[in-house]
């Protein structure tokens, strides 16, 4: 149920339609007509630059938001491009250029996503930067619905929907 007095603020569930393009106009992502993006404002579920720009908007508001790398996915870090021996990875793994790989730190157990930059029989070069690191992001957003997050959603840190199981 929507409340006309609610604006985008912390602990509000925001439903929004969006189109994301990078600085050269290339379409990167967009919400489906019947499936807006839903998140809890202030819970760091979307990039900081977009989250800050939406504060105070009402249902029906549209906004163009430019997000610089520092408030998006960060700058590209050359130290996050790593060359390793091919033998460090299973032989069966697809190492096509651009292929995303899930990697796990054997000490901490933390998971990372890497992208294959180059591959030959001796070495593999992996890029651990987010694919949108260093890019200026241009969002066109429209607020579809706003509501107060439930205590359960705030405790769990994500939106609950009747048509999704958690």
C-alpha positions as CSV (number, residue, x, y, z in Angstrom):
1,X,0.0,0.0,0.0
2,X,1.4,3.3,-1.0
3,X,1.4,6.4,1.2
4,X,1.5,9.8,-0.6
5,X,3.2,11.4,2.4
6,X,6.2,9.1,2.2
7,X,9.4,10.3,0.4
8,X,12.6,8.4,-0.2
9,X,14.4,8.3,3.2
10,X,16.2,5.7,5.4
11,X,14.2,2.6,6.1
12,X,11.8,3.1,3.2
13,X,11.3,0.4,0.7
14,X,11.8,2.0,-2.7
15,X,10.4,0.5,-5.9
16,X,11.8,2.1,-8.9
17,X,12.1,1.6,-12.6
18,X,15.5,2.5,-14.1
19,X,17.6,2.6,-17.2
20,X,21.4,2.6,-16.8
21,X,23.8,3.8,-19.5
22,X,27.5,4.5,-19.3
23,X,29.1,7.8,-20.4
24,X,29.2,6.8,-24.1
25,X,25.4,6.1,-24.1
26,X,25.7,2.3,-24.2
27,X,22.8,0.6,-22.4
28,X,24.1,-1.5,-19.5
29,X,21.0,-2.5,-17.6
30,X,17.3,-1.7,-17.1
31,X,14.4,-2.9,-15.0
32,X,11.7,-4.9,-16.6
33,X,8.3,-3.2,-17.0
34,X,6.6,-5.6,-14.5
35,X,9.6,-5.9,-12.1
36,X,10.9,-2.6,-10.7
37,X,14.1,-2.7,-8.6
38,X,13.2,-2.8,-4.9
39,X,15.6,-2.0,-2.1
40,X,15.7,-0.5,1.4
41,X,17.0,3.1,1.4
42,X,20.0,3.5,3.7
43,X,20.8,-0.2,3.8
44,X,23.7,0.1,1.2
45,X,21.9,-2.1,-1.3
46,X,22.5,0.2,-4.3
47,X,25.6,2.3,-5.1
48,X,26.0,5.3,-2.8
49,X,25.8,8.0,-5.5
50,X,22.4,6.8,-6.7
51,X,21.1,6.2,-3.2
52,X,22.0,9.8,-2.1
53,X,20.5,11.3,-5.3
54,X,17.0,9.7,-4.6
55,X,16.5,11.2,-1.1
56,X,13.3,13.2,-0.9
57,X,11.7,11.9,-4.1
58,X,8.0,11.0,-4.2
59,X,6.0,8.3,-6.0
60,X,5.9,9.2,-9.7
61,X,9.0,11.4,-9.6
62,X,11.6,10.9,-12.4
63,X,15.2,11.9,-12.2
64,X,18.4,11.7,-14.3
65,X,21.3,10.9,-12.0
66,X,25.0,11.0,-13.1
67,X,27.2,8.9,-10.8
68,X,31.0,9.4,-11.0
69,X,33.2,6.3,-10.3
70,X,34.0,7.4,-6.7
71,X,30.3,7.1,-5.8
72,X,29.7,4.1,-8.0
73,X,31.9,1.1,-8.4
74,X,35.2,2.9,-7.7
75,X,38.1,3.7,-9.9
76,X,39.9,0.8,-11.8
77,X,42.8,-0.5,-9.7
78,X,45.7,-1.8,-11.8
79,X,46.7,-3.9,-8.7
80,X,43.5,-5.9,-9.2
81,X,44.7,-7.3,-12.5
82,X,46.6,-10.5,-11.7
83,X,48.6,-12.9,-13.9
84,X,48.8,-16.4,-12.5
85,X,50.1,-19.8,-13.8
86,X,47.5,-21.6,-15.9
87,X,48.0,-24.7,-13.6
88,X,46.5,-22.8,-10.6
89,X,43.0,-23.2,-12.2
90,X,41.2,-26.4,-13.0
91,X,41.8,-27.6,-16.6
92,X,38.1,-27.9,-17.3
93,X,37.4,-24.2,-16.6
94,X,36.4,-22.0,-19.6
95,X,39.0,-19.2,-19.9
96,X,37.5,-17.3,-22.8
97,X,38.3,-13.6,-22.7
98,X,35.6,-11.7,-20.8
99,X,34.4,-14.8,-19.0
100,X,33.4,-14.2,-15.3
101,X,34.9,-16.6,-12.8
102,X,34.0,-17.2,-9.2
103,X,37.2,-17.3,-7.1
104,X,37.5,-18.1,-3.4
105,X,40.3,-17.0,-1.1
106,X,41.7,-20.2,0.4
107,X,42.6,-18.5,3.7
108,X,39.6,-16.2,4.4
109,X,37.0,-18.2,2.4
110,X,35.9,-14.9,0.9
111,X,34.4,-15.1,-2.7
112,X,35.4,-12.8,-5.5
113,X,34.4,-12.4,-9.1
114,X,37.1,-12.1,-11.7
115,X,37.1,-11.6,-15.5
116,X,39.5,-13.3,-17.9
117,X,41.6,-10.7,-19.6
118,X,44.0,-13.0,-21.4
119,X,44.7,-16.7,-21.4
120,X,47.4,-18.8,-22.9
121,X,48.7,-22.3,-22.1
122,X,51.2,-21.0,-19.5
123,X,49.4,-18.1,-17.8
124,X,45.9,-16.6,-17.2
125,X,45.4,-12.8,-16.5
126,X,42.4,-12.1,-14.3
127,X,40.8,-8.7,-13.6
128,X,39.2,-8.5,-10.2
129,X,37.8,-4.9,-10.8
130,X,34.1,-4.6,-11.2
131,X,33.2,-4.3,-14.9
132,X,31.8,-0.8,-14.3
133,X,34.8,0.4,-12.2
134,X,36.1,3.7,-13.6
135,X,32.9,4.4,-15.5
136,X,30.5,7.3,-15.1
137,X,27.0,5.9,-14.7
138,X,23.9,7.6,-16.0
139,X,20.6,6.5,-14.5
140,X,17.1,7.5,-15.5
141,X,14.9,6.5,-12.6
142,X,11.2,6.7,-11.8
143,X,9.9,6.1,-8.4
144,X,7.0,3.5,-8.6
145,X,6.1,2.9,-5.0
146,X,7.3,3.8,-1.5
147,X,6.5,2.2,1.8
148,X,7.9,1.8,5.3
149,X,10.1,-1.3,5.6
150,X,8.8,-3.9,8.1
151,X,10.8,-4.8,11.2
152,X,11.6,-8.2,9.7
153,X,12.9,-6.6,6.5
154,X,15.1,-4.2,8.5
155,X,16.4,-7.1,10.6
156,X,17.1,-9.3,7.6
157,X,18.5,-6.4,5.5
158,X,16.5,-7.0,2.4
159,X,13.0,-6.5,1.0
160,X,10.4,-9.3,1.4
161,X,7.8,-9.9,-1.2
162,X,4.7,-12.1,-0.9
163,X,5.6,-13.7,-4.3
164,X,9.2,-14.6,-3.2
165,X,10.3,-17.1,-0.7
166,X,13.2,-16.4,1.7
